[in-house]
Amino acid sequence: MDIARCFVATGAVLGGLGMVMGIVMGVSEDFTLSPAHAHLNLVGWVSLVLFGLAYRTKLASSGALATVHYWVASAGAIVLPIGIYVTIVRNQPVIAIIGAILSLASMLIFIVNVWRAPRFGT
């Protein structure tokens, strides 16, 4: 499994969905879901692609924990915006909380993988 490619490909798909969502909001002139749109773009597109680039450039260790990172990060990037949508529409924040915890767990795993990567110049 090419973990860097998985991160970038998933991020690109989520970025495309975020763009479509933004266009739909703009056309309808209803920006109620802007927080869900922003999180889809930032957590889905930006974070996942940056994670992928870090793995590709060896800034993070790409062992078995990187695969766990991919699945946790992808789940968080999908669940968080959906949860924000449900919170806005139904005032039920549980899914958003789960998505936020997954996203935080993802970042903590990434930090571990960065610290485990070989140092530059050694």
MARFI-12935 format. One record per residue (C-alpha): x, y, z. Coordinates in steps of 0.05 Angstrom, whole numbers, plus 5000, padded with zeros to 4 digits. Layout:
<rec><c1>X</c1><c2>Y</c2><c3>Z</c3></rec>
...
END
This chain:
<rec><c1>5000</c1><c2>5000</c2><c3>5000</c3></rec>
<rec><c1>5030</c1><c2>5067</c2><c3>4979</c3></rec>
<rec><c1>5007</c1><c2>5106</c2><c3>5040</c3></rec>
<rec><c1>5027</c1><c2>5174</c2><c3>5011</c3></rec>
<rec><c1>4986</c1><c2>5161</c2><c3>4949</c3></rec>
<rec><c1>4926</c1><c2>5138</c2><c3>4990</c3></rec>
<rec><c1>4927</c1><c2>5202</c2><c3>5031</c3></rec>
<rec><c1>4934</c1><c2>5247</c2><c3>4970</c3></rec>
<rec><c1>4881</c1><c2>5210</c2><c3>4930</c3></rec>
<rec><c1>4830</c1><c2>5211</c2><c3>4987</c3></rec>
<rec><c1>4845</c1><c2>5284</c2><c3>5001</c3></rec>
<rec><c1>4835</c1><c2>5301</c2><c3>4928</c3></rec>
<rec><c1>4767</c1><c2>5267</c2><c3>4927</c3></rec>
<rec><c1>4745</c1><c2>5303</c2><c3>4991</c3></rec>
<rec><c1>4772</c1><c2>5369</c2><c3>4963</c3></rec>
<rec><c1>4730</c1><c2>5359</c2><c3>4901</c3></rec>
<rec><c1>4669</c1><c2>5345</c2><c3>4944</c3></rec>
<rec><c1>4684</c1><c2>5408</c2><c3>4985</c3></rec>
<rec><c1>4688</c1><c2>5449</c2><c3>4921</c3></rec>
<rec><c1>4622</c1><c2>5422</c2><c3>4896</c3></rec>
<rec><c1>4591</c1><c2>5438</c2><c3>4964</c3></rec>
<rec><c1>4618</c1><c2>5509</c2><c3>4960</c3></rec>
<rec><c1>4590</c1><c2>5519</c2><c3>4890</c3></rec>
<rec><c1>4522</c1><c2>5493</c2><c3>4911</c3></rec>
<rec><c1>4521</c1><c2>5540</c2><c3>4971</c3></rec>
<rec><c1>4542</c1><c2>5598</c2><c3>4927</c3></rec>
<rec><c1>4490</c1><c2>5585</c2><c3>4874</c3></rec>
<rec><c1>4435</c1><c2>5577</c2><c3>4926</c3></rec>
<rec><c1>4462</c1><c2>5637</c2><c3>4966</c3></rec>
<rec><c1>4452</c1><c2>5596</c2><c3>5029</c3></rec>
<rec><c1>4516</c1><c2>5593</c2><c3>5070</c3></rec>
<rec><c1>4486</c1><c2>5558</c2><c3>5131</c3></rec>
<rec><c1>4531</c1><c2>5498</c2><c3>5121</c3></rec>
<rec><c1>4595</c1><c2>5538</c2><c3>5115</c3></rec>
<rec><c1>4626</c1><c2>5506</c2><c3>5177</c3></rec>
<rec><c1>4616</c1><c2>5436</c2><c3>5147</c3></rec>
<rec><c1>4644</c1><c2>5460</c2><c3>5080</c3></rec>
<rec><c1>4705</c1><c2>5491</c2><c3>5114</c3></rec>
<rec><c1>4720</c1><c2>5428</c2><c3>5153</c3></rec>
<rec><c1>4711</c1><c2>5383</c2><c3>5092</c3></rec>
<rec><c1>4763</c1><c2>5426</c2><c3>5056</c3></rec>
<rec><c1>4812</c1><c2>5435</c2><c3>5114</c3></rec>
<rec><c1>4809</c1><c2>5367</c2><c3>5147</c3></rec>
<rec><c1>4792</c1><c2>5328</c2><c3>5084</c3></rec>
<rec><c1>4832</c1><c2>5362</c2><c3>5030</c3></rec>
<rec><c1>4888</c1><c2>5401</c2><c3>5063</c3></rec>
<rec><c1>4905</c1><c2>5356</c2><c3>5122</c3></rec>
<rec><c1>4903</c1><c2>5291</c2><c3>5083</c3></rec>
<rec><c1>4945</c1><c2>5318</c2><c3>5026</c3></rec>
<rec><c1>4996</c1><c2>5347</c2><c3>5075</c3></rec>
<rec><c1>4999</c1><c2>5280</c2><c3>5111</c3></rec>
<rec><c1>5011</c1><c2>5246</c2><c3>5044</c3></rec>
<rec><c1>5066</c1><c2>5294</c2><c3>5025</c3></rec>
<rec><c1>5100</c1><c2>5284</c2><c3>5093</c3></rec>
<rec><c1>5100</c1><c2>5209</c2><c3>5082</c3></rec>
<rec><c1>5125</c1><c2>5216</c2><c3>5010</c3></rec>
<rec><c1>5183</c1><c2>5261</c2><c3>5032</c3></rec>
<rec><c1>5200</c1><c2>5216</c2><c3>5091</c3></rec>
<rec><c1>5184</c1><c2>5271</c2><c3>5142</c3></rec>
<rec><c1>5141</c1><c2>5217</c2><c3>5176</c3></rec>
<rec><c1>5155</c1><c2>5143</c2><c3>5185</c3></rec>
<rec><c1>5112</c1><c2>5102</c2><c3>5137</c3></rec>
<rec><c1>5108</c1><c2>5036</c2><c3>5175</c3></rec>
<rec><c1>5047</c1><c2>4999</c2><c3>5198</c3></rec>
<rec><c1>5025</c1><c2>5057</c2><c3>5242</c3></rec>
<rec><c1>5020</c1><c2>5100</c2><c3>5180</c3></rec>
<rec><c1>4966</c1><c2>5053</c2><c3>5154</c3></rec>
<rec><c1>4928</c1><c2>5060</c2><c3>5219</c3></rec>
<rec><c1>4938</c1><c2>5135</c2><c3>5212</c3></rec>
<rec><c1>4908</c1><c2>5134</c2><c3>5142</c3></rec>
<rec><c1>4844</c1><c2>5099</c2><c3>5164</c3></rec>
<rec><c1>4835</c1><c2>5142</c2><c3>5226</c3></rec>
<rec><c1>4849</c1><c2>5206</c2><c3>5188</c3></rec>
<rec><c1>4803</c1><c2>5187</c2><c3>5131</c3></rec>
<rec><c1>4747</c1><c2>5168</c2><c3>5179</c3></rec>
<rec><c1>4755</c1><c2>5234</c2><c3>5216</c3></rec>
<rec><c1>4757</c1><c2>5274</c2><c3>5152</c3></rec>
<rec><c1>4691</c1><c2>5243</c2><c3>5131</c3></rec>
<rec><c1>4655</c1><c2>5238</c2><c3>5198</c3></rec>
<rec><c1>4672</c1><c2>5309</c2><c3>5223</c3></rec>
<rec><c1>4638</c1><c2>5349</c2><c3>5166</c3></rec>
<rec><c1>4579</c1><c2>5302</c2><c3>5167</c3></rec>
<rec><c1>4574</c1><c2>5312</c2><c3>5242</c3></rec>
<rec><c1>4577</c1><c2>5387</c2><c3>5234</c3></rec>
<rec><c1>4521</c1><c2>5383</c2><c3>5182</c3></rec>
<rec><c1>4479</c1><c2>5341</c2><c3>5230</c3></rec>
<rec><c1>4493</c1><c2>5390</c2><c3>5287</c3></rec>
<rec><c1>4471</c1><c2>5449</c2><c3>5245</c3></rec>
<rec><c1>4409</c1><c2>5415</c2><c3>5216</c3></rec>
<rec><c1>4386</c1><c2>5372</c2><c3>5275</c3></rec>
<rec><c1>4423</c1><c2>5403</c2><c3>5334</c3></rec>
<rec><c1>4453</c1><c2>5334</c2><c3>5351</c3></rec>
<rec><c1>4529</c1><c2>5341</c2><c3>5361</c3></rec>
<rec><c1>4548</c1><c2>5269</c2><c3>5376</c3></rec>
<rec><c1>4572</c1><c2>5253</c2><c3>5306</c3></rec>
<rec><c1>4613</c1><c2>5317</c2><c3>5303</c3></rec>
<rec><c1>4645</c1><c2>5299</c2><c3>5370</c3></rec>
<rec><c1>4663</c1><c2>5230</c2><c3>5344</c3></rec>
<rec><c1>4693</c1><c2>5262</c2><c3>5281</c3></rec>
<rec><c1>4732</c1><c2>5312</c2><c3>5323</c3></rec>
<rec><c1>4760</c1><c2>5256</c2><c3>5367</c3></rec>
<rec><c1>4780</c1><c2>5216</c2><c3>5305</c3></rec>
<rec><c1>4814</c1><c2>5278</c2><c3>5276</c3></rec>
<rec><c1>4852</c1><c2>5291</c2><c3>5340</c3></rec>
<rec><c1>4873</c1><c2>5218</c2><c3>5344</c3></rec>
<rec><c1>4897</c1><c2>5223</c2><c3>5273</c3></rec>
<rec><c1>4940</c1><c2>5283</c2><c3>5290</c3></rec>
<rec><c1>4969</c1><c2>5248</c2><c3>5350</c3></rec>
<rec><c1>4987</c1><c2>5187</c2><c3>5308</c3></rec>
<rec><c1>5019</c1><c2>5233</c2><c3>5257</c3></rec>
<rec><c1>5061</c1><c2>5267</c2><c3>5311</c3></rec>
<rec><c1>5086</c1><c2>5198</c2><c3>5332</c3></rec>
<rec><c1>5103</c1><c2>5181</c2><c3>5260</c3></rec>
<rec><c1>5140</c1><c2>5247</c2><c3>5251</c3></rec>
<rec><c1>5181</c1><c2>5234</c2><c3>5314</c3></rec>
<rec><c1>5196</c1><c2>5163</c2><c3>5291</c3></rec>
<rec><c1>5222</c1><c2>5185</c2><c3>5223</c3></rec>
<rec><c1>5298</c1><c2>5186</c2><c3>5212</c3></rec>
<rec><c1>5330</c1><c2>5253</c2><c3>5226</c3></rec>
<rec><c1>5355</c1><c2>5295</c2><c3>5168</c3></rec>
<rec><c1>5430</c1><c2>5292</c2><c3>5156</c3></rec>
<rec><c1>5441</c1><c2>5226</c2><c3>5191</c3></rec>
END
